[in-house]
Amino acid sequence: MGLTRLAALHGVATSHSPSADPAVPVPDDTVVAVLAALGVDATTPEAVRESLAAAESAARSRLLPPTVVVWAGEPLPPALTGLPPGTTLDIRLEDPGAPPVPRTRVPAGRMESAGRTDPAGRMESAAPQAAVPQPAAGARDVEAGDAGAGPPVTPAWWPEPPFGVHRLTVRTPGGPAAACTLVVAPPRAPAPPARAHGFLVQLYSLLSARSWGMGDLGDLADLATWSGRALGAGFVQVNPLHAAVPGDPADPSPYRPSSRRFPDPVHLRVEDIPEYGYVTDRGALDDLRRRAASLTGTVLDKGALIDRDAVWELKRRALELVREVPLTPGRRAAYCDFLAAQGRALEDHALWCALAEVHGPDWHTWPAALRDPRSRETARARGELLDRVDFHCRLAWLTDGQLAGAQRAALDAGMPVGIVHDLAVGVHPGGADSWALQDALAPGMSVGAPPDAFNARGQDWGLPPWRPDALAASGYAPYRGLLRGLLAHAGALRIDHVMGLFRLWWVPEGRPPTEGTYVGYDAEAMLAVLVLEAHRAGAVVLGEDLGTVEPGVREALARRGVLGTSVLWFERDWTGTGRPLAPERWRADCLATVTTHDLPSTAARLTGDHVTLRHRLGLLTRPLAVEAAADATETAEWTGHLSRLGLLPEGEGDEEGTVRALHRFLLRTPARLVGVWLPDALGDRRPQNLPGTCDQYPNWRLPVADAEGNPVTLEELAAAPRLHRLMEVLAPLGKGPRPLRGPAPERGRE
């Protein structure tokens, strides 16, 4: 019981329920290991008793939780309404230049209940508080009583601080002071300005005549401009563009980055950098461009995979040449402003990049003194590598500028949302963020997923999780900085595995995923910071809420304006008939799609090709005939459903017609956003990622292709008849596609 109670006080689950079955107990060794990662000793019975006594004592004496959230226009939380009469409140604002908030005092004569909190800040109980006499008011105090007819939303003594992440200090009469983080946020994240459709694309897969072997930010800006102006699209959603861990080979997955805070310069369109035109060694640049053209040709014409490492080697050499060109005074001033705005976060990221060039991409293997980003030796290395640190800072600035340009192009094209960026669940354990943010990440832990009906062995994603206690202690500074950076040039932000704002499955190092457990987060605080930063950026927030979702999570997200993700194949009447959910019963606050990057393309699903592929790779858990029959039954059920709704005028058996019908179905739903997986517009049968595979399948390395598997450039895509036939279906959500003018352009580089 002692270990269970101690775990509960720190938000660590000792059992979990993967389904309606009885709860599955978590091994004690797992609980002990997770508590250790949170700085709590539970290795012996005596240690459990001491840690429990300390935690309970802290809970009893705590006047405030670590974080208090105030939602604008809503009643104050119990942590504030329960303060004893006579308590003074001082608020230090996030912006030191803002007018100060005067000290206020909870008026006397009130009898309110003050709940105690556990170490994670959750209210445990409420006990009556006797009225406490007020001390004499000082010159800076503000007395406030009840005013007006009818109860106000917030009491008159509350000073209504501006939106932000502030510091609240309270002092009870005759008692000690207590302080906490105060998050004041709008009640909801911004909503999409209008119902819209748009493309979902893995940027690396979209090559153009100007690409250097993979899609880049120039291609993104061009896709947004064309689809916004010609098709009336409202957004383009891309994969995470986070900085990758360098290597030979580098991990191609965009969901296991070195840093989520800074983008990867491999996405730069080198020719669009202003200094490019002033490079003096034109012969070297021309040679690099020829090699880039050859690299692109091997992908488009010879069936080669996208080689991120080869692309980066060419771009790195070109960028070294570009960097030799002096910045103009205006450009230099802009660069200095960027450095000042990013501060230590960018310095740490650039220093990790410079150290990785010398010592390798996993900081755990570096000399011991350099593993600490704040050590004396690390500071010395910063000086010794100053030139390389500046190079990597420069790359971050250049990439930031092209990200801004892509969003500008999208808005100029009339898109109501623009670019939808993607936030991965976590970072590589050896990368820049895990080095710089060691205090905020749990050592020896990895994020994953528990066993379920689809994966009896569970999942280990190899990503260190946030420490909830460290986030609270820092006022959520690392999380806020991350969001602010991603939202700077985003019309919307997709959050992968958004359930992680509430809890994450932690897997101790060396243990299988089945021996993990859930660790809870202060979801109110995580959501408030998210909504606050989205409000400041004017950006929509999308949550990927597929799979196992804790009861109440979707409702909490919807209440705060976070849109969900609804994938057609998963939308069924699970509590009733089990059949496809009628379109009018879909939720409105969502991005509705037919498929995603982790699922088969729609053409592959309709033809059964995805079953054949999984059989060939040994991924099926049932005989091929059984799996194929079940898949055919599901497909027939959907085509029959579409026919009955009058959405399949082409008739059953027409693959392209059925793809269009499925998107007609999405239009029948009330979904605010409708997404088209770009490969679906061309009949591509290959998945970009096949979960459960590593070397068996070329995940994250395939170009967009047509139904025959032939790679398709951005120029060819824009003129593809099949794409235009599909987009005519979505015309009611935009200006509609313009008629094709002339033949498709010849493939070639400019």
Stockholm file with secondary structure:
# STOCKHOLM 1.0

chainA/1-750         MGLTRLAALHGVATSHSPSADPAVPVPDDTVVAVLAALGVDATTPEAVRESLAAAESAARSRLLPPTVVVWAGEPLPPALTGLPPGTTLDIRLEDPGAPPVPRTRVPAGRMESAGRTDPAGRMESAAPQAAVPQPAAGARDVEAGDAGAGPPVTPAWWPEPPFGVHRLTVRTPGGPAAACTLVVAPPRAPAPPARAHGFLVQLYSLLSARSWGMGDLGDLADLATWSGRALGAGFVQVNPLHAAVPGDPADPSPYRPSSRRFPDPVHLRVEDIPEYGYVTDRGALDDLRRRAASLTGTVLDKGALIDRDAVWELKRRALELVREVPLTPGRRAAYCDFLAAQGRALEDHALWCALAEVHGPDWHTWPAALRDPRSRETARARGELLDRVDFHCRLAWLTDGQLAGAQRAALDAGMPVGIVHDLAVGVHPGGADSWALQDALAPGMSVGAPPDAFNARGQDWGLPPWRPDALAASGYAPYRGLLRGLLAHAGALRIDHVMGLFRLWWVPEGRPPTEGTYVGYDAEAMLAVLVLEAHRAGAVVLGEDLGTVEPGVREALARRGVLGTSVLWFERDWTGTGRPLAPERWRADCLATVTTHDLPSTAARLTGDHVTLRHRLGLLTRPLAVEAAADATETAEWTGHLSRLGLLPEGEGDEEGTVRALHRFLLRTPARLVGVWLPDALGDRRPQNLPGTCDQYPNWRLPVADAEGNPVTLEELAAAPRLHRLMEVLAPLGKGPRPLRGPAPERGRE
#=GR chainA/1-750 SS CHHHHHHHHTTBCSEECSSSSCCEECCHHHHHHHHHHTTCCCSSHHHHHHHHHHHHHHHHHCSSCSEEEEETTSCCCHHHHTSCTTCEEEEECSSTTSCCCCCEECCSSCCCEEEEECTTSCEEEEEECCCCCCCCCCTTCBCCCCCSSSCCSSCTTSCCCCSEEEEEEEECTTSCEEEEEEEEECSSCCCCSSCEEEEEECGGGCCCTTCSSSCCHHHHHHHHHHHHHHHCCCEEEECCCEECCCCTTCCCCTTSCSEEEEECGGGCCGGGSGGGGGCSCHHHHHHHHHHHHHHHHHHHHSCCCCCHHHHHHHHHHHHHHHHTSCCCHHHHHHHHHHHHHHHHHHHHHHHHHHHHHHHCSCGGGSCGGGGSTTSHHHHHHHHHTHHHHHHHHHHHHHHHHHHHHHHHHHHHTTCSSEEEEEECSCCCTTSHHHHHTGGGBCTTEEEEECCCSSCTTCEEEEECCBCHHHHHHTTTHHHHHHHHHHHTTCSEEEETTGGGGTEEEEEETTSCGGGCEEEECCHHHHHHHHHHHHHHHTCEEEECCCSSCCTTHHHHHHHTTCBEEEEGGGCBCTTTTCSBCCGGGSCSSEEEESCCTTSCCHHHHHHTHHHHHHHHTTCCSSCHHHHHHHHHHHHHHHHHHHHHTTCCTTCTTCHHHHHHHHHHHHHHSCCSEEEEEGGGGTTCCSCSCCTTCSTTSCTTCCCCBCTTSCBCCHHHHHTCHHHHHHHHHTGGGSSCCCCCCSSCCCCCCC
#=GC SS_cons         CHHHHHHHHTTBCSEECSSSSCCEECCHHHHHHHHHHTTCCCSSHHHHHHHHHHHHHHHHHCSSCSEEEEETTSCCCHHHHTSCTTCEEEEECSSTTSCCCCCEECCSSCCCEEEEECTTSCEEEEEECCCCCCCCCCTTCBCCCCCSSSCCSSCTTSCCCCSEEEEEEEECTTSCEEEEEEEEECSSCCCCSSCEEEEEECGGGCCCTTCSSSCCHHHHHHHHHHHHHHHCCCEEEECCCEECCCCTTCCCCTTSCSEEEEECGGGCCGGGSGGGGGCSCHHHHHHHHHHHHHHHHHHHHSCCCCCHHHHHHHHHHHHHHHHTSCCCHHHHHHHHHHHHHHHHHHHHHHHHHHHHHHHCSCGGGSCGGGGSTTSHHHHHHHHHTHHHHHHHHHHHHHHHHHHHHHHHHHHHTTCSSEEEEEECSCCCTTSHHHHHTGGGBCTTEEEEECCCSSCTTCEEEEECCBCHHHHHHTTTHHHHHHHHHHHTTCSEEEETTGGGGTEEEEEETTSCGGGCEEEECCHHHHHHHHHHHHHHHTCEEEECCCSSCCTTHHHHHHHTTCBEEEEGGGCBCTTTTCSBCCGGGSCSSEEEESCCTTSCCHHHHHHTHHHHHHHHTTCCSSCHHHHHHHHHHHHHHHHHHHHHTTCCTTCTTCHHHHHHHHHHHHHHSCCSEEEEEGGGGTTCCSCSCCTTCSTTSCTTCCCCBCTTSCBCCHHHHHTCHHHHHHHHHTGGGSSCCCCCCSSCCCCCCC
//
